[in-house]
Amino acid sequence: MQKLEVTTPAPSPATTFTTADGRALSLADFKGKAVVLSLWATWCGPCVQEMPTLARLAEETRGQPVAIVPVSVDRIEDRANALAFLARRPPLAFYGDPSFGLAFAFKPPIAGLPTTVLIDRAGRVRARLSGGADWSGPEALRVVQALEQAR
């Protein structure tokens, strides 16, 4: 969590991404929940290492107004691999954005993977962490709980 950069609250982008069944979503669909958005890919070593810790965070926050949203930027032809990868890491759901549209919609744009963006319950970007992190420990849980309370 040392690399966590707190930002001035700003609206999250309206760019869409898809669910495993191809339904379009945007971050507005998660309004009312604190969002831990991770942009990742199966070809990214630090991303692969980080996913199990995000799965543990999702388990720890189950039943709370928190959404762990891992958005794969894998190419369309690699989608099956990304789906299978996340299927082995419940309770994480699959979301995809092979065009990198969401990554480029943030200000400043997301430049590397993995990058995690923290969004409050009102849909405002509050912080960003570039590079891999351990989301399974008590420090990460405290960060998420503070995000839930942000006004």
C-alpha positions, 0 to 999 in steps of 0.5 A: 500500500506504500505506492497508493497515491491519494488523488483529488476526488474526480468523477470516474469515466463513463467508458464501458467494458463487458461482463463474461456474458458480453453485457456492457457495464460502466463504473456508474453501474457500481454506484453505491459501492466502493470500487476496487478496480484492477486493470490487468492482463494474463500476460502481466506477471505482477497482475497474475501474482496480485489476483489471488490477493484481490480474490481474498479481499473480495472474500473479506468484504463479501456482504459489504458495499464493496465491488472488486472489479478486475478488468482484463485488457487481454486481446479478444483472442485471449479472452478464453484464457482470461476467463479461465484464469479468473474462474480459478480465483473465486469470487472474482467476476470477469470483466473485459476491455481489450480496447484499453478504452477504460485505461485511457479514459482516466485522467491521467491515463493508466500507463502500466499494469497492473493499476488499481483505482479506488472509487468511492460510493458516489463514483469518484476516483479517490486513489490509484496504485500502479504496480502489483500490491498485496490486497489480502492484508489488514492494511488493504482492508483498512484502505477499503473500509476508509473508501467505504466511508469517504464522503 
